[in-house]
Amino acid sequence: MIIDKLTKLDEPKRKTVAVLVVLVVGCVCYFAITRDSVVKLWAAKANYAGVQAAYIETENQQTNFLNLQKQLKEKEKQFQDVQQQCFSSAKAVRFFENINTLALAYNLKPISRIISEPKKLSDNKADDEKPKPQQQFLKTQSAKITVSGNYFDIVDFVNELTDRPQKVCITNLHMALDAGEKFNPKASFKIILIIDSFKDVRE
């Protein structure tokens, strides 16, 4: 029927119709081809957005991980610094045993040395009934020392006791001359050490 109608048209009109048909067919083909490409482009954009979001999330997670790593290293360093200030049980025993020998090396006369038993920090009355977890390995041990000798030798002796990586606390220091004594005072003081039992486990 369409062909019959075309044959009835004159030459110019048939050419015009033919051109229009070609254009319509071309538009349909172009739309069919480009539609598939557009769909694929949209899908590619969606995939790209998903990959980009995943990358940003991974990057943020990596940044958080690096921050946590840095914080962990800082905490480890702080822990090591604190731990260096503590004695192990064995080193504390040797320290107290060598006090008299050290006093003699400074020309001092050891008079008395009373060493207490190690005491847990949680045993103090001021502490809560439930000891803190970080305190379970920490103890204190003290000794009351009395020596006599030259004033400057006593000062050097006390400095020697405290001049070490571990923390040595000197309290209740009293110095006085005995009756009839003019040159050699008597000095008495208390030494307190912090003992980290965790070191004994590792050593």
C-alpha positions as CSV (number, residue, x, y, z in Angstrom):
1,M,0.0,0.0,0.0
2,I,2.8,2.4,0.9
3,I,4.6,1.5,-2.4
4,D,1.4,2.2,-4.4
5,K,1.1,5.6,-2.8
6,L,4.8,6.4,-3.5
7,T,4.3,5.5,-7.2
8,K,1.5,7.9,-7.5
9,L,3.7,10.8,-6.3
10,D,5.8,12.8,-8.7
11,E,9.5,12.5,-8.8
12,P,10.4,15.4,-6.4
13,K,8.0,14.2,-3.7
14,R,9.2,10.6,-4.0
15,K,12.8,11.9,-3.4
16,T,11.6,13.9,-0.4
17,V,9.8,11.0,1.1
18,A,12.8,8.7,0.5
19,V,15.1,11.2,2.2
20,L,12.7,11.5,5.2
21,V,12.6,7.7,5.4
22,V,16.4,7.5,5.4
23,L,16.6,10.2,8.1
24,V,14.0,8.4,10.2
25,V,15.8,5.1,9.9
26,G,19.1,6.8,10.6
27,C,17.7,8.4,13.8
28,V,16.3,5.1,14.9
29,C,19.6,3.3,14.4
30,Y,21.5,6.2,16.0
31,F,19.2,6.1,19.1
32,A,19.5,2.3,19.3
33,I,23.3,2.5,19.2
34,T,23.7,5.5,21.5
35,R,21.2,4.2,24.0
36,D,23.3,1.2,24.7
37,S,26.4,3.4,25.0
38,V,24.6,5.8,27.4
39,V,23.4,3.0,29.6
40,K,26.9,1.6,29.8
41,L,28.3,5.1,30.5
42,W,25.8,5.5,33.4
43,A,26.7,2.1,34.7
44,A,30.4,3.0,34.4
45,K,29.8,6.3,36.3
46,A,28.0,4.4,39.1
47,N,30.8,1.9,39.3
48,Y,33.4,4.7,39.4
49,A,31.5,6.5,42.2
50,G,31.4,3.2,44.2
51,V,35.1,2.5,43.7
52,Q,35.9,6.1,44.6
53,A,33.8,5.9,47.8
54,A,35.5,2.6,48.7
55,Y,38.9,4.1,48.1
56,I,38.1,7.1,50.3
57,E,36.8,4.8,53.1
58,T,39.9,2.6,52.8
59,E,42.1,5.7,52.9
60,N,40.3,7.0,56.0
61,Q,40.7,3.6,57.7
62,Q,44.4,3.6,56.9
63,T,44.7,7.0,58.4
64,N,42.9,5.9,61.5
65,F,45.1,2.8,61.6
66,L,48.3,4.9,61.4
67,N,47.0,7.2,64.1
68,L,46.3,4.1,66.3
69,Q,49.7,2.8,65.6
70,K,51.3,6.1,66.6
71,Q,49.3,6.2,69.8
72,L,50.3,2.6,70.6
73,K,54.0,3.5,70.1
74,E,53.6,6.5,72.4
75,K,51.9,4.4,75.1
76,E,54.6,1.8,74.8
77,K,57.3,4.4,75.2
78,Q,55.5,5.9,78.2
79,F,55.2,2.4,79.7
80,Q,58.9,1.7,79.2
81,D,59.9,5.0,80.7
82,V,57.8,4.3,83.8
83,Q,59.1,0.7,83.9
84,Q,62.7,1.9,83.9
85,Q,62.0,3.7,87.1
86,C,61.2,0.5,88.9
87,F,63.4,-2.2,90.3
88,S,62.9,-5.9,89.8
89,S,62.7,-7.9,93.0
90,A,66.2,-9.3,92.5
91,K,67.7,-5.9,91.9
92,A,66.0,-4.4,94.9
93,V,67.4,-7.2,97.1
94,R,71.0,-6.5,95.7
95,F,70.5,-2.8,96.2
96,F,69.6,-3.1,99.9
97,E,72.4,-5.7,100.5
98,N,75.0,-3.4,99.0
99,I,74.1,-0.3,101.0
100,N,76.5,-1.0,103.8
101,T,79.3,-1.8,101.4
102,L,78.6,1.4,99.6
103,A,78.7,3.3,102.9
104,L,82.1,1.9,103.7
105,A,83.3,2.9,100.3
106,Y,82.5,6.5,101.3
107,N,84.4,6.2,104.6
108,L,81.1,6.0,106.6
109,K,80.3,3.8,109.5
110,P,77.1,1.8,109.0
111,I,75.2,1.7,112.3
112,S,71.8,0.1,111.4
113,R,69.9,-1.1,108.4
114,I,66.3,-2.3,108.8
115,I,64.8,-3.6,105.6
116,S,61.0,-4.0,105.3
117,E,59.2,-6.7,103.4
118,P,57.8,-5.8,99.9
119,K,54.4,-4.3,100.2
120,K,51.7,-4.2,97.5
121,L,50.6,-0.7,96.6
122,S,47.0,-1.9,97.0
123,D,47.7,-2.8,100.6
124,N,47.8,0.9,101.5
125,K,44.7,2.0,103.6
126,A,44.1,4.9,101.2
127,D,43.6,2.5,98.3
128,D,40.2,1.1,97.3
129,E,39.2,-2.3,98.3
130,K,39.5,-3.5,94.7
131,P,43.0,-2.9,93.5
132,K,43.5,-1.3,90.2
133,P,44.6,-3.7,87.4
134,Q,47.7,-1.7,86.6
135,Q,48.9,-1.9,90.3
136,Q,48.8,-5.6,90.7
137,F,52.5,-6.0,89.8
138,L,53.7,-2.9,91.7
139,K,55.1,-3.1,95.2
140,T,57.1,-0.9,97.5
141,Q,60.0,-1.8,99.7
142,S,61.8,0.4,102.2
143,A,64.8,0.4,104.5
144,K,65.8,2.6,107.4
145,I,69.5,3.5,107.3
146,T,71.7,5.0,109.9
147,V,75.4,5.9,109.2
148,S,77.9,8.2,110.7
149,G,80.9,10.0,109.2
150,N,82.0,13.2,107.5
151,Y,79.2,15.5,106.4
152,F,80.4,15.7,102.8
153,D,80.8,12.0,102.6
154,I,77.3,11.5,103.8
155,V,76.0,13.9,101.1
156,D,78.0,12.0,98.4
157,F,76.7,8.7,99.8
158,V,73.1,9.8,99.5
159,N,73.7,11.2,96.0
160,E,75.2,7.9,95.0
161,L,72.1,6.0,96.2
162,T,69.7,8.2,94.2
163,D,71.9,8.5,91.1
164,R,70.6,5.6,89.1
165,P,68.0,4.9,86.3
166,Q,65.5,3.5,88.8
167,K,63.7,5.9,91.1
168,V,65.0,5.9,94.7
169,C,63.1,8.1,97.1
170,I,64.9,9.4,100.3
171,T,62.6,10.5,103.1
172,N,62.9,11.5,106.8
173,L,66.5,12.6,106.5
174,H,67.9,13.7,109.8
175,M,71.5,14.6,110.5
176,A,72.9,15.6,114.0
177,L,76.1,15.4,116.1
178,D,76.1,13.0,119.0
179,A,77.0,14.3,122.4
180,G,80.7,15.0,122.6
181,E,81.1,14.5,118.8
182,K,82.4,17.6,116.8
183,F,83.2,16.4,113.3
184,N,81.3,13.2,112.4
185,P,77.5,13.6,112.4
186,K,75.0,10.7,112.4
187,A,72.6,10.6,109.5
188,S,69.4,8.6,109.5
189,F,66.9,8.3,106.6
190,K,64.4,6.1,104.9
191,I,64.9,4.7,101.4
192,I,61.8,3.7,99.4
193,L,61.9,1.7,96.1
194,I,59.2,0.8,93.7
195,I,59.4,-2.9,92.6
196,D,57.7,-4.1,89.4
197,S,57.1,-7.8,89.8
198,F,56.3,-8.1,86.1
199,K,60.0,-7.7,85.4
200,D,60.6,-10.9,87.4
201,V,58.3,-12.8,85.1
202,R,60.3,-11.6,82.1
203,E,63.8,-11.9,83.6
